[in-house]
Amino acid sequence: MTSLTLKRDLYTKTCTLGSIESPDGDYWYTIEQPWNDNKPFHSCVPTGTYIVRKYKSPRFGNTYVLENKSLNVYADREEAELAGPDNRYACLIHSANRAKELQGCIAPGMVRGAIEGDEAVLKSRDALNQILAYILVHDIDTLIIEGA
């Protein structure tokens, strides 16, 4: 099992900040929505260990989706809905700058900053491309999400 680790370092009312770290010492900053009791599409991804799967998003193209059924996080919408009404699905890694641009997903960035007063990650597409390449080259199959 080869994994990346998302280490969170700041929870605010408007976002969750952290960084994805590789075993080689590479890292990318992250932004997510704030913790909102794991509410689908309105909360950061719960801490835990996730399977990382290739995913073709109609909106974001080729990316990766997270799955941990024991935490009620599914890759597939139909499977999530069959398993229960409050399950999450399509928790993706995709480019974005601010938490309000996300719906329960993780956005990477090369640096932290601010946009119109909002906490943000910048150069998100560059970071995403690096992460996607890293996952492919190093055969990453899990993402471990740790709390602050």
C-alpha positions in Angstrom: 0.0 0.0 0.0 1.5 3.3 -1.1 -0.1 6.4 0.4 -0.2 10.2 0.6 -1.1 11.9 3.8 -3.3 15.0 4.2 -2.4 16.8 7.4 -4.9 19.4 8.5 -3.5 22.3 10.5 -6.4 24.9 10.7 -10.1 24.7 11.0 -12.1 27.9 10.7 -15.8 28.8 10.3 -15.2 29.2 6.6 -12.6 26.5 5.6 -10.3 23.7 6.6 -6.6 24.1 5.6 -3.9 21.5 5.4 -1.3 19.9 3.1 -1.0 16.7 1.2 2.5 15.2 1.9 4.3 12.4 0.0 6.7 9.9 1.4 9.4 11.7 -0.6 8.8 15.0 1.1 6.8 16.7 -1.7 3.8 18.6 -0.4 0.9 20.6 -1.7 -1.4 22.9 0.4 -5.1 22.0 0.6 -8.4 23.8 1.2 -11.7 22.2 2.0 -15.1 23.3 3.4 -15.3 23.6 7.2 -16.3 20.7 9.3 -20.2 20.6 9.2 -21.0 17.3 10.9 -20.1 15.4 7.7 -23.0 16.8 5.9 -22.8 15.7 2.2 -21.7 18.5 -0.1 -21.2 20.9 2.8 -18.4 19.5 5.0 -14.7 18.6 4.7 -13.9 14.9 4.2 -13.8 13.1 7.6 -10.5 12.0 9.0 -9.6 8.4 8.0 -7.9 6.2 5.4 -9.3 6.3 1.9 -9.0 4.3 -1.2 -7.9 6.5 -4.1 -9.6 5.6 -7.4 -9.4 7.1 -10.9 -12.5 9.0 -11.7 -13.8 10.9 -14.8 -15.8 13.8 -13.6 -18.3 15.4 -16.0 -17.2 18.8 -14.6 -13.6 18.4 -13.7 -12.3 15.7 -16.2 -9.8 13.1 -15.1 -9.2 13.1 -11.4 -9.4 10.9 -8.4 -12.2 10.1 -6.0 -12.0 9.0 -2.4 -13.8 6.0 -0.9 -14.1 4.6 2.6 -17.4 2.8 3.0 -17.0 2.4 6.8 -17.1 6.2 7.0 -20.1 6.4 4.6 -18.0 7.9 1.8 -18.6 6.2 -1.5 -17.1 6.7 -5.0 -20.4 5.9 -6.7 -23.7 7.8 -6.2 -26.0 4.9 -6.6 -24.2 2.8 -4.1 -24.1 5.6 -1.6 -27.8 6.2 -2.0 -28.7 2.5 -1.6 -26.6 2.3 1.5 -28.4 5.2 3.3 -29.7 8.8 3.0 -26.8 10.7 4.6 -23.9 9.0 2.8 -21.4 11.0 0.8 -20.2 10.3 -2.7 -17.9 11.9 -5.3 -15.4 13.4 -2.8 -12.9 14.4 -5.4 -9.5 15.9 -5.6 -9.9 18.8 -8.0 -8.7 22.4 -8.6 -10.3 25.3 -6.9 -9.1 28.3 -4.9 -11.6 28.8 -2.1 -13.7 26.6 0.1 -16.9 28.1 -1.2 -16.0 26.7 -4.6 -16.1 23.2 -3.2 -18.9 20.7 -2.5 -17.2 18.3 0.0 -14.1 17.9 -2.1 -10.4 18.7 -1.6 -8.6 21.4 -3.6 -4.8 21.5 -3.7 -2.6 24.6 -4.2 1.1 25.5 -4.6 0.8 28.3 -2.0 -1.7 29.7 0.5 -3.1 33.1 0.1 -6.3 35.1 0.0 -8.8 36.1 -2.6 -11.2 39.0 -1.8 -10.6 38.4 1.9 -11.2 34.6 1.8 -8.6 32.1 2.7 -7.4 30.4 -0.5 -4.9 28.1 -2.2 -3.3 29.5 -5.3 -1.9 27.8 -8.4 -4.4 25.1 -7.9 -4.3 23.6 -11.4 -0.5 23.4 -11.2 -0.7 21.6 -7.8 -3.5 19.3 -9.1 -1.4 18.3 -12.2 1.6 17.5 -9.9 -0.6 15.4 -7.6 -2.2 13.5 -10.4 1.2 12.7 -11.9 2.6 11.7 -8.5 -0.3 9.3 -7.9 0.1 7.7 -11.3 3.9 7.4 -11.2 4.1 6.2 -7.6 1.0 3.9 -7.8 -0.6 5.7 -4.9 -3.7 3.8 -3.7 -4.6 5.4 -0.4 -4.9 8.9 1.1 -4.7 9.2 4.9 -6.5 12.2 6.3 -5.3 13.4 9.7 -6.9 16.1 11.9 -5.0 19.0 13.4 
